[in-house]
């Protein structure tokens, strides 16, 4: 394989593996299967005649040859993103793909219903979903549209606030049958589901007059969809978006008198793509759907 003819997909697989340090994480970042990504790395290493990674139980570590390739691969990634942006700016057709990124929770419970009308009215627009609790880089064209629970600050983005989503505390009725009612007096005796690293839920308790530590939560995860699944399985009490919780009759809202700040939902697009018909159609459809909540 000549360096001048390296397939970009192989370098893309290499860069994702180098930046994440694991095949699994790299595959998720690219939306590919792990076997596919592993094959591409093997193809690149065979073509270059050099090992690019050392495989260890803890993940991937770049070899000297791999480390030397990382920065050139990053620069190529930036150039490919610029080229795609230039092409997209002149697109005048609706047909094509729009990549949307959002957290796993928002993707599963809010984004999919919001896309229903768009799919019926604009079937020529294909949607690629990137459900990820991390922050995708719109400026590098990792995605075209982002739904975020905070206001994007990057200078190259256009952001609009779609909605403020009311949040409540919920428990499955089976949990309450086993453990009794939740009151201010019994609050500490119950099992709570919360973040491992995030601070938002702890700040919410503080605003309500309760100072809680990480140890307060009996089950901790920073995966929003997994935390909600734990509530649905009756493992404890957790915070949830009211519009989502109301779809499950088995859930009971507890401590409704506690004031919890609503969750802001922002839509962000690349400034230079805001007028592209395909992206504008998707952004407008999402804004309309979220405005009804």
N, C-alpha and C positions, 0 to 999 in steps of 0.2 A: 504494500500500500504506500503510495507516494504522499508526502505531506500535503501536496497541492490538491489532492483528490480525496481527502478524508470526507466521508459522509457526515454531514452536520448532526444527524441523529445519533451517531456514535459518540461524537464529542459532547452532545447534550447529555447523554447517559453518563459519560465520564464526569462531567461537571457536577451533575446532581449527586452522584456517588461521592465525589470529593467533598462537596459542601455539606452533605448530611452525615457522612461517615458510615452509612449502612445501606445495603441493597434494598431492604424493605422501605426505609424512609425515602430513598431516591425514587423507587417505583411509585410510591404514593404521590410524591411531588410532581412526577411527570404524568400521572394517571395511567401508568402501564402496569403490567404484571411483573412480578419479580423475575420469573424465568426469562421473559423477553429482555428485561434490562440486563440480566446476567449474560445472555447471549450476545448482546451488543458490546458489552465490555470485553468479553472474550474475543469477539471479532476485531475490536480495535487493538487489543494487545497483540493478537496474532499478526495483524496487518503491519503494526509498527515493529514487531519483533522484540518487544520489551514488556516486562510486567509493570503495570501502572499502580497496582495496589498489593499490599500484603493483607491476606485474609487472616483475621484473628478472631477469637471468641467474642471480643468486644466490638468487632466491626471491621471497617476498612481503614487502612493507613496507607497514604500515598508513598510510593517508592520515590527515589531521587528523580527518576524519569517522569513519574506522575506529578510530583511537585512542580517540576519545570513546565508542565503543560497547563497547569491550572490558570495562571494569569492570561496566557494567549487564548484559552478557551473562554474565559470571561469576556475578553475583548470581542471575540467572535460572537458571543451571545448578545452583546450590546449592539453590534453591527446588524445582526439578523433582526433584532427588535426594531432598529431604525428603518431597515428595509421594509419590514412588514408594515410599519406605521406609514411610510411613504405610499405604499400601495393602497392601504386601507383608506387613506385620506381622499383618494380619487375614486373610490368605489361608489357607484350610484345605483346599485341593485340591492334589493332586500335579500336575495338568495345568498346563503353562506352561513358561516358559523360565528356565534357569539359565545365567548367563554365568560362564565359568571362564577365568582368566588364568594363564598359566605361560610359562616361557621356551620358545623355539622347540624346543630340544633335548628338554626334558621333555615338551612337548606332543606331539611326533612319536613319541617312542620309549617313553614311560612312561604318559602320560595316555590316549592312544587305546586301548591294550590294557586299561587300568584301567576304561575306560568300557563295555567290551563286555558284561559281565554286567548292568550297570545298564540299558543300552539294551534288552536282552532282557526284563528283569523289569519295567521301568517305561517302556514305550514312550510313555506320555503326557507324560513329561518331555522337553522339547526342550533341547538343549545348544548353547550358542553359545560357540565357542572363540576366545580372544584370545591367539594365540601372539605373545609380545612379550618381548624381553629387558629392556625397561624395567619400571618398577614402576607398575602401575595403582593408582589410588586407590579403595580399597573404601569409604572413608567418603563419597566423592562418588558412589558407585554406578557407577563406571566398570566394575565387575565385581561379581559376587556372592560368588565363591569365588576365592581366590588360592592357587596352589602356589608356594612360595618356597624358595630355597636358603639362607635365613637366617631367624632368628626375627623376626617382625614386632613392632615396638615401639609402634605407634600405640595410644593408650589406648582407642579405641572398637572395637577388634577382639578377637575370641576366636581364639587360635591353639592348634593341637595338633600335636605332632611326629609325623609319619607313619612316618618311617623314617630310618635312616642308610645311605645308599647307598654301598657300597664302590666305590672308584675305582682304576683301574690305568693303566699306560702301554701303548699299543698301536701296532703298525705293521702294514701290509698285508704279506702274505708276498712279494708282488712287489717291494715296496720293499726288504725284507731280502735278497732274491735279488740285487738290483742293488748294494746298499751294504754287505752283510755284517752279521754279528751286532752286537748292541748290548751293550756291557759298560761297566763304570765307566771303563775305560781309553779306550774309543772314543766315549764319550758326546758329547764336544764335536765330534767329526768328523761327526756325523749331522745331518740336517735336522729341526728341531723345529717343531711347530705350537703356537702359543700366543697369548696375549692381546695386544691392542694397548695397551689402557689398564689392564685388570684386573690385580690383584696376586696373585690366589689361587694361580696355578700357580707364580709366582716364589717365593711364600712356601713352597710345597710343596718346591721344590728346596732352599731355604735350610734347612728342617727336616731334609732328607736330607744336609745337609753341602755343598751346592753353591750358591754365590752366583752367580746369573746375572742379566744385564741384559736389557733389552728387545731388544737387538741379537742375543741368543742365539737368538731364534726366527726361523727363515728365512721363515716365513709367519705373519703376525699378523692376527687378526681378533677382535673382541669378539662376533661372532655365533656362539653356541654350536653351532647346527646346521651352519653353514657350516664351522666348524673341524672338526667330526666328519666332514663330507663329504670334507674334504681328506685326512683319515686314510684313509678308505675308498678314495679315489682313488690312494693310494700316494704322496702328496706328502711324507710325513714321519711323524714320531712325535708322538703327541698323547695327552692324558689323556682317559679315557672312563669312563663308568659301567659296571662289570663286567657287570651284568645286561643291558645294551644290547649290549656288545661280544660277549658269548657267543652272540648270535644270528647272528653273521657268522663262519662257519668260516675265512674267508680272513684273519682278523685273528690276530695273534700277540701275546701279552702279553710285554713286555720288561721287564728289570730288576725282576722281581717282588719282589726282596728290599728294594727301596726302600719305606719306609712312607709311604703317602699318606693323609692324613686323609679319612675318608668324607665324602660330601656330605649334609648334613642336609636333609631335605625337610619343610617345615611347611605345614600347611593353615590358612588364615585366612578368617574370615567376619566380617561386621559383627555386633557384639555384640547389636544389637536384632533381628537376623534369625535368630539361632541356633536358635530354636524353630520356625521356619517349616517345615512338613512337607516341602515340595519341596526346600529347601536341606539339610535334615537328611538326607533320603534320599540325596542326591548325596554329601554329605560322608561319610556312613557307608559308602557304596559305595566311595569312594576310599580311605578308611582301611582297609577290608577288603582291597582289592586291593594296596595298598602294603605291608601287613603281611606279605604272602606273599613279598616280595622279599628 
